[in-house]
Amino acid sequence: MSDDHPHSSNGSTNKSILDKIVQVFTGEPRNKEELVDVLNDAEDRELINPEIKQMIEGVLEVSDMRVRDIMIPRSQMVTLDIKDAIEKSLPIIIESGHSRFPVINEDIDHIEGILLAKDLLAFGFKQTEEEFTLDKIIRPAIIVPESKKVDPLLKEFRQQRYHMAIVVDEYGGVSGVVTIEDILELIVGEIEDETDDAIEEDIKHLAGQVYQVKSLTNLADFNEFFNVQFNESDADTIGGIVLQHFGHMPKKSEHVTINKVIFKVTSADSRRIQTLQVTVPKSHQVTGKIVD
């Protein structure tokens, strides 16, 4: 009897993918484009699902980013003044729904520390007789430069068990804030919690210059929010504008740049685009408002 055994088509497929992956990590050329080709091939052959592929691509994107690319700019930071009474700070804490707050001394360039909202519980339920002042319960602020790469920062977040860092420019001035959630959302997608009421919103800020936008967002609203002027006679929605520039029905993770704004498809099926990741240039001023 012959020792040769017929190979199934599935076995050949698996071997082909394995050969390509081995080539990426052990052979030449070694580059991200080669790896993306392997991922696309693996998804087409249903060896990995689209969610896993998106996460791997998110990791690749983050590896090229620096903190300045994803930080929340100083103009959008929610801060507390260390000299304010708790009665003045509490409405800010409640309205924002955040769990951590930079605590400043008079101005944003003087950060005294970070307040964790949970540290207020003992005072709220009178579990301590100590007189309340912010300076007694704030925690040290971690400072990172704008130029720091995102992937080592994520490693530091995990190893040192902190969740927020203050970002400074080359002159030592505060330029923004970055959290571990900002990084993770770029990898795994938007993270919702109990305080998020934006699940149904058309436009949501993710991090830095990056936003999540529903494809069916009215184009006039999009123009107003992002302070841009896409021609409203060309389409009713931002998805229509993006589809015109693709010229075909795009798949998840395809991207196109229109008037310096980067549109990445984050959810789509065979018939329509569902959600987009929108990245605006650093120099561009977003209004963040929609006029009713």
N, C-alpha and C positions, 0 to 999 in steps of 0.2 A: 504494500500500500504506500502511496506517495506521502512524503512528509509535508508536501505543500498544501496549505489550506487556503481556500478562497477568503478574501477579506471583504467584509461588508462595506457598503458605501459610507456608512456612519463611521466605521473604524478608520477609513481613509481620510475622512473629513477631520476627525480628531487628531490624527497623525499630522495632517497638513497644518492645522492650527498650532500644534505643539512645536513643529519644526520652525514655524515663523516666530513663535515666542522665544524659543531657544536662540534663534538667530539674532533677535533684538538684544538679548541680554549677554550673549557670548560672542557674537560675530559682528561684522561690519555691514552697513553703517549703524552706529548707535546714536539715534536721535529720536525726538519725540514724535516727529512725523511718521517714522516707521512704526512706533508703538500705536499711534492713533489708527494707522491702517490695519494693524492686527486687531484692535478693538472693534473697528467697524466690521471687519470680516467675521469676528466672533459673534457680534450681535446679529449679523445677517444670517449666520448659521444656527442662531438660537442657542449658542453655547453659553452666553451670558445675557441677562435681561437688560433692557434699556436703563433701568435705575442704577444697576451696578456700573454700567458703562459711563453714565453721567457722573457718578461719584468719582470714578477713576480720572475722568477728564477734569473734574473739579480740582482734584489733587494736583494734576499737571499744571493747571492754570495758576493755582495758589503758589506753586513752587517758583513761579516767575515774578510774583508780585512783591511789592514792598509795602510797608505799613501805610505810607501816604496814599496808596491806591485804594485802601478799604476803610480808612478811618472815618469816624463821624467828625466833620469839621467843627471848629470851635464855635461857629455861629449857630450850630444846632445842638450844642451840648446843654444838658439840663444840670445846673449846678446849685449848690446851697452855699450861703454865706455863713461862715463860722460864727459871726457876731449876731446873727439873727436869732430871735426867740423861736422855740419849737412851734409856737402858734403860727408864725409866719412861714416856716418851712413845710409844715405838714400838708397844706393844700397843694404845694408843688409836688411833694412825694406821692400823694394820692392821685392827682390828676395825670401825672406822667405814667404811673404804673410800672416804673422801673424798680429794680431791686438794688441798684448801686448808684451812688451819686458822688461826683467829685465835689469836695468841700473847699471853697476858695476863701481867701482873706482879702476882701475889698475888690480885687479884680481877678480875672481868669488866669492871669500869668503867675498868680501866687496860689498854688495848690497846697492845702494843708494836709489833705489825706482823702480817704474814700469812706463814705458812710454806707454801711449795709442796712437796708431798711429793717431787716429782722432784728438788728441790735436795739431797735426802739421798743420792742415788745415788752421787755422787762420793766421799762418805765411806764408804758401805757397801762399795764396791768398791776402797777404798784408793787412789783416784786422786789424793789430795792428802795431804800430810804435815801439813797444818794441823790443830791440835787442834780437835775439834768442840765448838761451843757454838751454841745457837739464835740468839743475838743477832748472830752473824756472817753468817747466811744468810737471815734473815727480810727480807721486803720491806715497804715502807711501806704502812700501812693507809689506805684511802680512807674518808673519813667523810661520810655523807649524813644529812640530817634526815628524821624520820618523814614530814614533810609534803611531801617532794619528790614530784613527779609521776613516774609510772613511765616514760612515753614518753621524756622527755628523759634519764632515767637510762640507758635502753637505748641511746640514741644515744651517751652518754658512755662506756658500757662498750665499744662498738664502736670509737669514735674513739680513746680513750686506751688501749685494749687491756688492760683489767683485767677480772677476772671476779667479783670479790667486793667488797662494800662493807659497812662497819660502820654500823649505823643507830643514831642517838642521838635522845633526846627533847629537849624544849625546855630542860631543865636540864643537858644535856650527858651524862647517863647513858646507858649502852649499853642499847638496848631490843631489839636483834636484829641479824640479818645478812641480806643479800640477795645473790643471785648472778644472773648473766646467765641461767643455766639456769632459775631460778625464773620469770623473765619469759617466756622462750621457751616453757616448758611450758604457760603459760596461753594462748599463741597457737596453737601447733602440736600441743599434746597432750603426753602424757608422753614424756620422752626416757629411754630405757633405755641403759645401758652395761654393760661386762663385770662391774662390781661390783654391779649391781642383781640381787638374787635375789628381787625382789618381783613378778615378772611374774605369778606364780600366786597372789599374796596377794589376799585379798578387799578389804583396806583398805590404801591407801598414802597417806602424806602427800605433798602436792605442794609447797605453799608457804603460809606464814602460817596462815590459818584454812581453807585449801582442801585437800580430800582427794579421792582417786579411790576409788570404792567399786563393787564388782561388785553387780549387781542381786540376785543370788542369795545375797548375804550373809545368814546366819541373823540374824533380828531380835534374838534375845537377845544375840548377839555384837555387833551394831551398837549396841544399847542400852548394853552394858558399855563398849565402846570410846569412845563419844561421850558417856557419862554422861547419857543421855536415857532417857525412859520411854514409848516408843511401845507401844501395847497389843498384846501378843503373841497375844491371842485374835483380833485382826483379820486377821493374816497371819503366815506363817512367815518371810517374807523382807522386807528393806527395799524391794525392788522392788514387792512386793505392796502395801505401805503407800502408796508413791508413786503407783502405778497407781490405787488407790482415790481418791486426792485429785485426780488429773487427771480421772477419769471417762471417759477415752477412751485409746486407744493413742497416746501422745505420739510426736512426731518428734524427731530430734536437735536440740538447742539449746533445746527447750521447757523451761521451768522452773516450779517451784511452791515456795512457802514453807509449811512445816509446823512449827508451834511454834518459829518464828524461825529454823529451819534451812532453808537454800536448797538445793533439789535441782535440778540441771540435767542433762538427758539428754545424754550424750556419745556414746552408741552405742545404736542400736535398729534393729529391722527391723519388718516389718508385723505380727509376732506377739508380740514381747516386747521389754522394755527389757534392755539388756545391761550397760551401765556408767553410773554417775552421777558427777557432780562435786558434792561436798557442801561447803557453806560454812557454818561455825558462827559465831555472834556473837563479837565480840572478847572480850566479858566472860565467855564460857562456858569452863569448864575441862574439857578433854578428858582422860580417863584414859589413853588410848592403849594400853590393855591389854584382853586377852580372857582370861577365866578358863576354863580347860579343865574 
